[in-house]
């Protein structure tokens, strides 16, 4: 069994708290490693290391910081296969999906390579008589990220890529379920030329999270996870004077209009609903066909496709998806399937009995499909986060747009149609943060910004893109005058104006 460590001040550090968590192999159900759970003192050691590194790193000019990003990108690409295998072994997603996880993180690193341009301020010459005004975007100091199990490569890179490029130093607290990839990324970042202490990884549970939220030297916290914890992180962090962006849960709808290509829609729903075992905050979990006729046709197409999904170990190149991350999470998803049945939804395909020969103890679950799901059902209102697609029928466009708009979550939504006017109206009116038009998983590219509405996001500034640069910097504005000589005879007691 492997014993994992923390990564602080450029070196691995053994845990000293005496507390450990189990890291499972989701395909076999066996414990493959144990991860130390940091004490407050260990978190504080990481903060001190990051604080010490900040004075040097923040003084490095933006072009040299960008070169470290370029080097890191190259190293991750060189080690892509190793990282993907490591990710799949702890999370359970298939290897191709793990490589996609890493690649989407690298796209933010590529964006961060442009930091010399991104961090520029503004300048006004002659704002008044002999007066110039200019602004500077300066790093905050020590910042932290608390990342989820479902994207152990992408989301850490979303956070630390922009933060470190801006001149901050970073503490990453990854999920204790699959921490090995963030630890390896920190090693590669050091190899890329970053000084020791610029990127630190501390493993832990709630004690580590609370330590981060309360530490007076941590200036900002970025979080991705469930909405209940996101709200807690936002409330606790801001109460301690921190800048916080906390991304929560989702219930992403796909609206299918009568003019959509149903064969294409079926393909998109299968991939977006069941890829990565549905453990994506941008997964499509509710399909909303408009009219009963369309719904009948859609369900008849989906049923055989869901029944034939190949669920297999992550190393199987033909697998649609692999096991769920833990037995506890699989059991939680099963409980929601049982709840949906009790609430009266029609279980068209039941994935609960899926078993694999030779992997009987793995955390596998077949695909499930519900029809005739109603908005008042708890199984509809809650995020299931598993390989479960629900069909909620709508009689017309107005009812369809109301479903995602009135839901407690507002992360992503998609519409499938050939009608540009309907798509344009939908994008304008729907109360959701990220919209896909004939795109099932509308995750914006790295040079745009990621963030939902309502209980899907707490805080006013989104992740990555220009919003990320704004989050990890504070603006300083300078008004300068260089007098030609002489002293004013009398002081002015009137606020200066530019007349």
Secondary structure, 3 states (H helix, E strand, C coil): CEECCEEECCEEECCCCCCEEEEEECCCCEEEEEEECCCHHHHHHHHHHHHHHHHHHCCCCHHHHHHHHHHHHHHHHHCHHHHHHHHHHHHCCCHHHHHHHHHHHHHHHHHHCCHHHHCCCCEEEEEECCEEEEEEEEECCEEEEECCCCCCCHHHHHHHHHHHHCCCEEEEECCCCCCHHHHHHHHHHHHCCCCCCCEEECCCCHHHHHHHHHCCCEEEEEEECCHHHHHHHHHHHHHCCCEEEEECCCCEEEEECCCCCHHHHHHHHHHHHHHHHHCCCCCEEEEEEECHHHHHHHHHHHHHHHHCCCECCCCCCCCCECCCCCHHHHHHHHHHHHHHHHHCCEEEECCCCCCCCCCCCCCCCCCEEEECCCCCCHHHHCCCCCCEEEECCECCHHHHHHHHHHCCEECEEEEECCCHHHHHHHHHHCCCCEEEECCCCCCCCCCCCECCEECCEECCCCECHHHHHHHCEEEEEEEEECCCCCCCCCCCCCCCCCC
